[in-house]
Amino acid sequence: MLGALVGVLGGALVPLGAAQAAEKIKVGLMLPYTGTYAALGTAITNGFKQYVQEQGGKLAGYEVEYSVVDDESDPSKATENASKLVKRDNVDVLVGTVHSGVALAMAKVARDTKTLLIIPNAGADELTGPLCAPNVFRSSFSAWQPAYAMGKIVAERGHKNVVTVSWKYSFGEQSVAGFKEAFEKAGGKVAKELYLPFPNVEFQPFLTEIASLKPDAVFVFFAGGGAVKFVKDYDAAGLKKSIPLYGSGFLTDGTIDAMGGSGEGLLTTLHYADNLTNPKDQAFRKAYAMSYKIQPDVYAVQGYDAAQMLKTGLDSLKGAKFDKDAVIKAMAAAKIDSPRGAFTISKAHNPVQDIYLRKVEGRDNKLIGVAEKGLADPARGCRM
């Protein structure tokens, strides 16, 4: 009978249940690996796996087993994809995604099934606003955070009259709203908001309208391949020389090389920059470049920190069977030693973090200064 209850581990008798319970944590990675945001999904995955490798291939002693789904940045497939990971693959935690429309559907599945969800990019304000939930965390940002910080910067630079351009989906609209809130609070005026459907990149009519309106400056939200094309088209139209272009940092993160010289000098705001001096970032960048033969960007940092957050939660279990409530409690109280600089978690489970002002110089988003120190999203509508 004793043989059924105990095993031998390092010469000591231990309960088999305890030994087996600490063996695995099942992680469902639901990210874009094709399409406009493919590079972002890959960077997040690389960052997450880098942190796991730094821990010896485990998190808090738990082996990590991955189930991976390409969400294609397609909201219409999101519910089915997330449900498969939860119900078919029985993952303990969902990690995803980039596109806010997909993330909103993932969050509904997570809330309905009480599955732990860590969002390593999508910034839709609702996720840590009216749709907040105890089991939903973000390792990235809200749409409001970098955009609000840029609204203050643009006003401080003396611009009074601005046109905004973005894809018309939740993250783009909320980025514009965050920028507008700070800019107009400081006395500026958004003269016109221009939108086009995601992932459309036919920018010429908008560039023509900007040239006609002659604003003091332009604020945009684009990312990935769309960001590259907008910046190159803006430059080719001759607008860069006469109308300063500003954006949330997604405009130039992971896209500078593809922009060629068109991105040079652009100012953006984000919770990461390429020349931070903290030891954590220096070690992270060196290890990432060695592993993946490319410099990391903010997306890699967010993936890395998603794994850090999960480990913080798992540490509280001390090798026992997965206990979601204990993991959530520990994650909510965590201070994360991130490459971006240390951050805490708000009551709505969004990072409270510094937002940096960066300038494109060569192949880097160089740190110019801190646009907002310890900026917390207002989490409007969250009732946690």
RODO-2510 file (C-alpha; in nm, 4 decimals, decimal comma):
residues 384
     n   res          X          Y          Z
     1     m     0,0000     0,0000     0,0000
     2     l     0,2834     0,2371     0,0858
     3     g     0,4211     0,2005    -0,2681
     4     a     0,1020     0,3490    -0,4085
     5     l     0,1231     0,6543    -0,1844
     6     v     0,4897     0,7516    -0,1914
     7     g     0,7756     0,7702    -0,4355
     8     v     1,1470     0,8330    -0,4163
     9     l     1,2796     1,1781    -0,5070
    10     g     1,6483     1,2476    -0,4431
    11     g     1,6588     0,9623    -0,1943
    12     a     1,3669     1,0929     0,0115
    13     l     1,0148     0,9636     0,0368
    14     v     0,7589     1,2179    -0,0941
    15     p     0,3841     1,1940    -0,1601
    16     l     0,3322     1,1071    -0,5260
    17     g     0,0480     1,3605    -0,5543
    18     a     0,2789     1,6486    -0,4587
    19     a     0,5550     1,5335    -0,6941
    20     q     0,3194     1,5003    -0,9856
    21     a     0,1237     1,8185    -0,9166
    22     a     0,4292     2,0375    -0,9712
    23     e     0,5188     1,8775    -1,3038
    24     k     0,3364     2,0976    -1,5552
    25     i     0,1609     2,4237    -1,6200
    26     k    -0,0276     2,4342    -1,9500
    27     v     0,0012     2,7669    -2,1328
    28     g    -0,2185     2,8505    -2,4312
    29     l    -0,0434     3,1006    -2,6595
    30     m    -0,3076     3,2617    -2,8814
    31     l    -0,1242     3,5181    -3,0928
    32     p    -0,0942     3,6340    -3,4565
    33     y     0,1701     3,4439    -3,6515
    34     t     0,0484     3,5491    -3,9971
    35     g    -0,0773     3,8788    -4,1373
    36     t    -0,0195     4,2419    -4,0355
    37     y     0,0752     4,1630    -3,6752
    38     a     0,2781     3,8441    -3,7324
    39     a     0,6084     3,9991    -3,6219
    40     l     0,4450     4,1192    -3,3004
    41     g     0,3101     3,7740    -3,2154
    42     t     0,6509     3,6206    -3,2775
    43     a     0,8268     3,8772    -3,0566
    44     i     0,5812     3,8181    -2,7708
    45     t     0,6321     3,4434    -2,7989
    46     n     1,0101     3,4830    -2,8060
    47     g     1,0022     3,7058    -2,4977
    48     f     0,7786     3,4678    -2,3023
    49     k     0,9941     3,1668    -2,3862
    50     q     1,3146     3,3565    -2,3105
    51     y     1,2015     3,4171    -1,9533
    52     v     1,1072     3,0506    -1,9159
    53     q     1,4502     2,9464    -2,0433
    54     e     1,6180     3,1843    -1,7981
    55     q     1,4380     2,9923    -1,5234
    56     g     1,5866     2,6642    -1,6438
    57     g     1,2956     2,5803    -1,8726
    58     k     1,0426     2,5918    -1,5873
    59     l     0,8335     2,8473    -1,3997
    60     a     0,8516     2,8175    -1,0196
    61     g     0,9485     2,4522    -1,0682
    62     y     0,6589     2,3739    -1,3025
    63     e     0,7406     2,2428    -1,6493
    64     v     0,5729     2,4572    -1,9132
    65     e     0,3692     2,2868    -2,1834
    66     y     0,2544     2,5069    -2,4714
    67     s    -0,0534     2,4916    -2,6913
    68     v    -0,0185     2,7419    -2,9758
    69     v    -0,2888     2,8950    -3,1973
    70     d    -0,2481     3,1505    -3,4760
    71     d    -0,5364     3,3917    -3,4146
    72     e    -0,4755     3,5631    -3,7539
    73     s    -0,5868     3,8945    -3,5941
    74     d    -0,9390     3,7832    -3,6850
    75     p    -1,2070     3,8602    -3,4232
    76     s    -1,4575     3,6325    -3,5983
    77     k    -1,2422     3,3273    -3,5132
    78     a    -1,1423     3,4392    -3,1644
    79     t    -1,4154     3,2777    -2,9545
    80     e    -1,3716     2,9395    -3,1224
    81     n    -0,9918     2,9522    -3,0969
    82     a    -0,9908     3,0503    -2,7291
    83     s    -1,2585     2,7915    -2,6453
    84     k    -1,0498     2,5162    -2,8059
    85     l    -0,7500     2,6052    -2,5929
    86     v    -0,9594     2,6030    -2,2753
    87     k    -1,1932     2,3098    -2,3410
    88     r    -0,9942     2,0849    -2,5746
    89     d    -0,6380     2,1508    -2,4564
    90     n    -0,7314     2,2216    -2,0925
    91     v    -0,4812     2,5062    -2,0575
    92     d    -0,4270     2,6560    -1,7116
    93     v    -0,3604     3,0031    -1,8505
    94     l    -0,4359     3,1838    -2,1757
    95     v    -0,1739     3,4273    -2,3085
    96     g    -0,2880     3,6608    -2,5865
    97     t    -0,3174     3,8696    -2,7889
    98     v    -0,2211     4,1674    -3,0099
    99     h    -0,5423     4,2747    -3,1856
   100     s    -0,7865     4,4341    -2,9410
   101     g    -1,0951     4,2934    -3,1127
   102     v    -0,9575     3,9410    -3,0724
   103     a    -0,8584     4,0111    -2,7111
   104     l    -1,2089     4,1276    -2,6222
   105     a    -1,3458     3,7932    -2,7398
   106     m    -1,0708     3,6052    -2,5551
   107     a    -1,1548     3,7939    -2,2363
   108     k    -1,5200     3,6897    -2,2617
   109     v    -1,4175     3,3248    -2,2926
   110     a    -1,1794     3,3668    -1,9974
   111     r    -1,4489     3,5274    -1,7810
   112     d    -1,7121     3,2689    -1,8767
   113     t    -1,4813     2,9740    -1,8046
   114     k    -1,2952     3,1396    -1,5116
   115     t    -0,9634     3,0796    -1,6939
   116     l    -0,6602     3,2916    -1,6046
   117     l    -0,5811     3,5299    -1,8931
   118     i    -0,2643     3,7384    -1,9350
   119     i    -0,2831     3,9937    -2,2167
   120     p     0,0684     4,0653    -2,3492
   121     n    -0,0283     4,3463    -2,5844
   122     a    -0,3883     4,4370    -2,6736
   123     g    -0,4624     4,7719    -2,5156
   124     a    -0,8396     4,8056    -2,5480
   125     d    -0,9425     5,0178    -2,2500
   126     e    -1,2399     4,7906    -2,1752
   127     l    -1,0145     4,4966    -2,0825
   128     t    -0,9108     4,6663    -1,7598
   129     g    -1,2094     4,9003    -1,7608
   130     p    -1,5763     4,7969    -1,7721
   131     l    -1,4857     4,4379    -1,8654
   132     c    -1,2235     4,3946    -1,5930
   133     a    -1,2264     4,0675    -1,3998
   134     p    -1,0220     3,9098    -1,1214
   135     n    -0,8785     3,6488    -1,3614
   136     v    -0,7808     3,8973    -1,6377
   137     f    -0,4388     4,0670    -1,6258
   138     r    -0,2375     4,2778    -1,8668
   139     s     0,1438     4,2852    -1,8982
   140     s     0,1363     4,5662    -2,1512
   141     f    -0,0631     4,8915    -2,1354
   142     s    -0,4032     5,0422    -2,1973
   143     a    -0,4635     5,2351    -2,5184
   144     w    -0,5082     5,5427    -2,3014
   145     q    -0,1624     5,5375    -2,1386
   146     p     0,0892     5,6178    -2,4181
   147     a    -0,1635     5,8281    -2,6107
   148     y    -0,2507     6,0432    -2,3092
   149     a     0,1196     6,0998    -2,2438
   150     m     0,1714     6,2113    -2,6042
   151     g    -0,1229     6,4527    -2,5823
   152     k     0,0614     6,6352    -2,3056
   153     i     0,3905     6,6352    -2,5000
   154     v     0,2357     6,7735    -2,8202
   155     a     0,0682     7,0528    -2,6241
   156     e     0,3929     7,1330    -2,4447
   157     r     0,5668     7,1659    -2,7826
   158     g     0,3333     7,4523    -2,8675
   159     h     0,1041     7,2828    -3,1206
   160     k    -0,2542     7,4110    -3,1073
   161     n    -0,4286     7,2466    -3,4032
   162     v    -0,3894     6,8720    -3,4706
   163     v    -0,5347     6,6111    -3,7090
   164     t    -0,5428     6,2457    -3,6002
   165     v    -0,5329     5,9358    -3,8235
   166     s    -0,5951     5,5758    -3,7185
   167     w    -0,7473     5,2433    -3,8088
   168     k    -1,1133     5,2385    -3,7081
   169     y    -1,1295     4,9739    -3,4394
   170     s    -1,1352     4,9954    -3,0632
   171     f    -0,7655     5,0401    -2,9969
   172     g    -0,7235     5,3061    -3,2623
   173     e    -1,0286     5,5013    -3,1506
   174     q    -0,9250     5,4816    -2,7843
   175     s    -0,5717     5,5937    -2,8666
   176     v    -0,7135     5,9004    -3,0357
   177     a    -0,9456     5,9602    -2,7388
   178     g    -0,6582     5,9364    -2,4892
   179     f    -0,4469     6,1781    -2,6931
   180     k    -0,7384     6,4174    -2,7347
   181     e    -0,8195     6,4143    -2,3611
   182     a    -0,4720     6,5348    -2,2627
   183     f    -0,4173     6,7632    -2,5630
   184     e    -0,7444     6,9502    -2,5302
   185     k    -0,7118     6,9674    -2,1494
   186     a    -0,3877     7,1565    -2,2176
   187     g    -0,5601     7,3998    -2,4530
   188     g    -0,5135     7,2327    -2,7920
   189     k    -0,7811     7,1417    -3,0457
   190     v    -0,8205     6,8247    -3,2530
   191     a    -0,9470     6,9708    -3,5784
   192     k    -1,0376     6,6406    -3,7435
   193     e    -1,0251     6,2674    -3,6695
   194     l    -0,9568     6,0544    -3,9787
   195     y    -1,0189     5,6781    -3,9771
   196     l    -0,9860     5,3884    -4,2200
   197     p    -1,0857     5,0227    -4,1802
   198     f    -0,8311     4,7758    -4,0369
   199     p    -0,6044     4,6575    -4,1986
   200     n    -0,6497     4,8960    -4,4951
   201     v    -0,3317     5,0868    -4,5911
   202     e    -0,4602     5,3069    -4,8721
   203     f    -0,3455     5,6318    -4,7151
   204     q    -0,3320     5,8679    -5,0116
   205     p    -0,6763     6,0308    -4,9658
   206     f    -0,5890     6,1036    -4,6014
   207     l    -0,2525     6,2526    -4,6893
   208     t    -0,4219     6,4774    -4,9436
   209     e    -0,6700     6,5922    -4,6808
   210     i    -0,3948     6,6588    -4,4264
   211     a    -0,2092     6,8708    -4,6815
   212     s    -0,5301     7,0665    -4,7415
   213     l    -0,6093     7,1155    -4,3697
   214     k    -0,2530     7,2282    -4,2840
   215     p    -0,2611     7,1400    -3,9114
   216     d     0,0239     7,2213    -3,6744
   217     a     0,0896     6,8495    -3,6285
   218     v    -0,0516     6,5006    -3,6904
   219     f    -0,1012     6,2255    -3,4299
   220     v    -0,1457     5,8658    -3,5485
   221     f    -0,1961     5,5145    -3,4280
   222     f    -0,0627     5,2453    -3,6590
   223     a     0,1523     4,9396    -3,5906
   224     g     0,3295     4,6645    -3,7820
   225     g     0,3210     4,6774    -4,1612
   226     g     0,0604     4,9543    -4,1605
   227     a     0,2915     5,1786    -3,9575
   228     v     0,5740     5,1254    -4,2037
   229     k     0,3605     5,2166    -4,5034
   230     f     0,2049     5,5226    -4,3388
   231     v     0,5394     5,6720    -4,2376
   232     k     0,6935     5,6077    -4,5796
   233     d     0,3887     5,7497    -4,7581
   234     y     0,3820     6,0537    -4,5261
   235     d     0,7467     6,1219    -4,6062
   236     a     0,7020     6,0612    -4,9799
   237     a     0,4120     6,3082    -4,9868
   238     g     0,6447     6,5767    -4,8513
   239     l     0,4444     6,6196    -4,5316
   240     k     0,7168     6,5154    -4,2883
   241     k     0,9152     6,8336    -4,3614
   242     s     0,6251     7,0701    -4,2997
   243     i     0,3856     6,9000    -4,0519
   244     p     0,5431     6,7152    -3,7546
   245     l     0,4214     6,3575    -3,7085
   246     y     0,3716     6,2063    -3,3611
   247     g     0,2398     5,8722    -3,2456
   248     s     0,2084     5,6126    -2,9766
   249     g     0,5311     5,4137    -2,9761
   250     f     0,3818     5,1249    -3,1723
   251     l     0,4394     5,3399    -3,4796
   252     t     0,8150     5,2837    -3,4600
   253     d     0,8610     4,9750    -3,2428
   254     g     0,9803     4,6826    -3,4517
   255     t     0,9313     4,8852    -3,7711
   256     i     1,2271     5,1262    -3,7968
   257     d     1,4404     4,9092    -4,0258
   258     a     1,1547     4,8628    -4,2725
   259     m     1,0891     5,2395    -4,2785
   260     g     1,4371     5,3167    -4,4025
   261     g     1,5165     5,6814    -4,3468
   262     s     1,1513     5,7861    -4,3383
   263     g     1,1251     5,7223    -3,9652
   264     e     1,4293     5,9295    -3,8702
   265     g     1,3523     6,1906    -3,6051
   266     l     0,9990     6,0760    -3,5224
   267     l     0,8883     6,1299    -3,1619
   268     t     0,6732     5,8673    -2,9909
   269     t     0,5618     5,7793    -2,6373
   270     l     0,5732     5,4297    -2,4936
   271     h     0,6539     5,2306    -2,1810
   272     y     0,9851     5,1142    -2,3304
   273     a     1,2849     5,2645    -2,5098
   274     d     1,5970     5,1204    -2,6695
   275     n     1,8596     5,2789    -2,4445
   276     l     1,7309     5,2325    -2,0923
   277     t     2,0149     5,1909    -1,8443
   278     n     1,8680     4,9559    -1,5841
   279     p     2,0634     4,6272    -1,5408
   280     k     1,7542     4,4144    -1,6046
   281     d     1,7100     4,5630    -1,9508
   282     q     2,0771     4,5323    -2,0399
   283     a     2,0786     4,1627    -1,9471
   284     f     1,7475     4,1060    -2,1262
   285     r     1,8642     4,2697    -2,4496
   286     k     2,1915     4,0783    -2,4542
   287     a     2,0217     3,7419    -2,3988
   288     y     1,7448     3,8134    -2,6510
   289     a     1,9925     3,9162    -2,9229
   290     m     2,1950     3,6003    -2,8623
   291     s     1,8879     3,3763    -2,8782
   292     y     1,7017     3,5315    -3,1704
   293     k     1,9711     3,7261    -3,3626
   294     i     1,7624     4,0424    -3,3497
   295     q     1,7231     4,3289    -3,1047
   296     p     1,4125     4,3052    -2,8826
   297     d     1,1259     4,5534    -2,8988
   298     v     0,8402     4,6408    -2,6657
   299     y     0,6435     4,3336    -2,7765
   300     a     0,9237     4,1029    -2,6646
   301     v     0,9333     4,2857    -2,3301
   302     q     0,5580     4,2370    -2,2831
   303     g     0,5872     3,8645    -2,3562
   304     y     0,8804     3,8384    -2,1161
   305     d     0,6831     4,0152    -1,8441
   306     a     0,3750     3,7996    -1,9017
   307     a     0,5924     3,5011    -1,8078
   308     q     0,7350     3,6939    -1,5101
   309     m     0,3855     3,7713    -1,3855
   310     l     0,2823     3,4081    -1,4177
   311     k     0,5905     3,2922    -1,2263
   312     t     0,5125     3,5398    -0,9477
   313     g     0,1723     3,3778    -0,9128
   314     l     0,3072     3,0242    -0,9308
   315     d     0,5738     3,0992    -0,6688
   316     s     0,2961     3,1359    -0,4140
   317     l     0,1940     2,7713    -0,4636
   318     k     0,5318     2,6367    -0,3513
   319     g     0,5026     2,3372    -0,5830
   320     a     0,1488     2,2427    -0,4881
   321     k    -0,1366     2,1702    -0,7277
   322     f    -0,2370     2,4634    -0,9501
   323     d    -0,4627     2,6956    -0,7488
   324     k    -0,5948     2,9731    -0,9702
   325     d    -0,7222     3,1897    -0,6844
   326     a    -0,3856     3,1841    -0,5070
   327     v    -0,2054     3,2638    -0,8326
   328     i    -0,4376     3,5596    -0,8990
   329     k    -0,3874     3,6982    -0,5486
   330     a    -0,0084     3,6824    -0,5789
   331     m    -0,0039     3,8346    -0,9281
   332     a    -0,2243     4,1239    -0,8201
   333     a     0,0184     4,2127    -0,5384
   334     a     0,3348     4,1741    -0,7462
   335     k     0,6046     4,4250    -0,8286
   336     i     0,7580     4,3172    -1,1578
   337     d     1,1286     4,3796    -1,2231
   338     s     1,0787     4,4502    -1,5915
   339     p     1,3290     4,5525    -1,8595
   340     r     1,1056     4,8613    -1,9019
   341     g     1,1642     4,9509    -1,5339
   342     a     0,9829     4,8092    -1,2336
   343     f     0,6034     4,8290    -1,2356
   344     t     0,3168     4,7362    -1,0080
   345     i    -0,0318     4,6117    -1,0919
   346     s    -0,3328     4,8398    -1,0561
   347     k    -0,6598     4,7313    -0,8926
   348     a    -0,7894     4,6740    -1,2454
   349     h    -0,4837     4,4523    -1,3209
   350     n    -0,3102     4,6932    -1,5612
   351     p     0,0584     4,7969    -1,5225
   352     v     0,1286     5,1230    -1,3383
   353     q     0,4354     5,2324    -1,5311
   354     d     0,6557     5,5099    -1,6652
   355     i     0,5790     5,6328    -2,0161
   356     y     0,8901     5,7429    -2,2052
   357     l     0,9404     6,0021    -2,4784
   358     r     1,1552     5,8494    -2,7541
   359     k     1,3140     5,9746    -3,0761
   360     v     1,4078     5,7631    -3,3758
   361     e     1,7820     5,7850    -3,4265
   362     g     1,9253     5,5382    -3,6758
   363     r     1,7835     5,1974    -3,5824
   364     d     1,6801     5,2884    -3,2272
   365     n     1,3947     5,4495    -3,0351
   366     k     1,6281     5,6596    -2,8184
   367     l     1,5161     5,7731    -2,4754
   368     i     1,4631     6,1508    -2,4596
   369     g     1,2960     6,1676    -2,1200
   370     v     1,0048     6,0479    -1,9080
   371     a     0,6755     6,1805    -2,0452
   372     e     0,4714     6,0508    -1,7472
   373     k     0,6056     5,8933    -1,4275
   374     g     0,4145     5,5962    -1,2834
   375     l     0,1102     5,6509    -1,5045
   376     a    -0,1951     5,4494    -1,3995
   377     d    -0,4820     5,3932    -1,6386
   378     p    -0,8036     5,5459    -1,4992
   379     a    -0,9799     5,2102    -1,5508
   380     r    -1,3125     5,3841    -1,6043
   381     g    -1,6016     5,1443    -1,5496
   382     c    -1,4032     4,8767    -1,3644
   383     r    -1,5904     4,7577    -1,0549
   384     m    -1,3334     4,5277    -0,8999
***
